[in-house]
Amino acid sequence: MRWSVVVQAEGDRLLTRDEIVELADAVAASSGIASGIGTTRYGAQVVVVADTREEALRLGSAELVRAAAQVGLPPWPVSYAEASAEGDEGYVDDAARVDDAAHTDDDPAAR
């Protein structure tokens, strides 16, 4: 099954445009896009093939770590990850989400 995985790592300095453009190039082979210009986080959304949500999260996190190392970004810890199976856009399984304590759920349906 194909999964879209969003992964972020958070650290202690602002990231430049050039760093995130390099990260985007590094995740492109995984149908990936990158984010983080001018923030203290870098992240990517990638597509992986996995049998379970947990495996998808593991593979997506590994892809971000690999890409970050390839382009020389700091090895910051993964602070957020979520996976959606192809066809269930917008669905987030809270049990399968890694998150830092500062995250708030902005889902209006949860209110």
VENQUI-V556954 format. One record per residue. N is the residue number from 1. RES is the residue in one small letter. SS is DSSP state (2 for helix, 1 for strand, 0 for the rest). NEAR is the number of other C-alpha atoms within 8 Angstrom. Layout:
# VENQUI-V556954
n=N res=RES ss=SS near=NEAR
n=N res=RES ss=SS near=NEAR
This chain:
# VENQUI-V556954
n=1 res=m ss=0 near=7
n=2 res=r ss=1 near=9
n=3 res=w ss=1 near=14
n=4 res=s ss=1 near=12
n=5 res=v ss=1 near=15
n=6 res=v ss=1 near=13
n=7 res=v ss=1 near=15
n=8 res=q ss=1 near=13
n=9 res=a ss=1 near=12
n=10 res=e ss=1 near=11
n=11 res=g ss=0 near=9
n=12 res=d ss=0 near=5
n=13 res=r ss=0 near=6
n=14 res=l ss=0 near=9
n=15 res=l ss=0 near=13
n=16 res=t ss=0 near=8
n=17 res=r ss=2 near=8
n=18 res=d ss=2 near=6
n=19 res=e ss=2 near=11
n=20 res=i ss=2 near=14
n=21 res=v ss=2 near=9
n=22 res=e ss=2 near=9
n=23 res=l ss=2 near=12
n=24 res=a ss=2 near=13
n=25 res=d ss=2 near=7
n=26 res=a ss=2 near=11
n=27 res=v ss=2 near=16
n=28 res=a ss=2 near=9
n=29 res=a ss=2 near=6
n=30 res=s ss=2 near=8
n=31 res=s ss=0 near=8
n=32 res=g ss=0 near=12
n=33 res=i ss=1 near=10
n=34 res=a ss=1 near=13
n=35 res=s ss=1 near=9
n=36 res=g ss=0 near=11
n=37 res=i ss=0 near=11
n=38 res=g ss=0 near=8
n=39 res=t ss=0 near=9
n=40 res=t ss=0 near=11
n=41 res=r ss=1 near=11
n=42 res=y ss=1 near=14
n=43 res=g ss=1 near=12
n=44 res=a ss=1 near=14
n=45 res=q ss=1 near=11
n=46 res=v ss=1 near=14
n=47 res=v ss=1 near=12
n=48 res=v ss=1 near=12
n=49 res=v ss=1 near=8
n=50 res=a ss=0 near=10
n=51 res=d ss=0 near=7
n=52 res=t ss=0 near=6
n=53 res=r ss=2 near=12
n=54 res=e ss=2 near=7
n=55 res=e ss=2 near=9
n=56 res=a ss=2 near=15
n=57 res=l ss=2 near=13
n=58 res=r ss=2 near=8
n=59 res=l ss=2 near=9
n=60 res=g ss=2 near=14
n=61 res=s ss=2 near=11
n=62 res=a ss=2 near=8
n=63 res=e ss=2 near=10
n=64 res=l ss=2 near=13
n=65 res=v ss=2 near=9
n=66 res=r ss=2 near=8
n=67 res=a ss=2 near=11
n=68 res=a ss=2 near=13
n=69 res=a ss=2 near=10
n=70 res=q ss=2 near=8
n=71 res=v ss=0 near=10
n=72 res=g ss=0 near=6
n=73 res=l ss=0 near=8
n=74 res=p ss=0 near=7
n=75 res=p ss=0 near=7
n=76 res=w ss=0 near=7
n=77 res=p ss=0 near=7
n=78 res=v ss=1 near=10
n=79 res=s ss=1 near=11
n=80 res=y ss=1 near=12
n=81 res=a ss=1 near=14
n=82 res=e ss=1 near=13
n=83 res=a ss=1 near=14
n=84 res=s ss=1 near=13
n=85 res=a ss=1 near=11
n=86 res=e ss=0 near=9
n=87 res=g ss=0 near=4
n=88 res=d ss=0 near=7
n=89 res=e ss=0 near=7
n=90 res=g ss=0 near=5
n=91 res=y ss=0 near=6
n=92 res=v ss=0 near=9
n=93 res=d ss=0 near=7
n=94 res=d ss=2 near=5
n=95 res=a ss=2 near=4
n=96 res=a ss=2 near=11
n=97 res=r ss=0 near=11
n=98 res=v ss=1 near=8
n=99 res=d ss=0 near=8
n=100 res=d ss=0 near=7
n=101 res=a ss=0 near=4
n=102 res=a ss=0 near=4
n=103 res=h ss=0 near=6
n=104 res=t ss=0 near=4
n=105 res=d ss=0 near=5
n=106 res=d ss=0 near=5
n=107 res=d ss=0 near=6
n=108 res=p ss=2 near=5
n=109 res=a ss=2 near=4
n=110 res=a ss=2 near=6
n=111 res=r ss=0 near=4
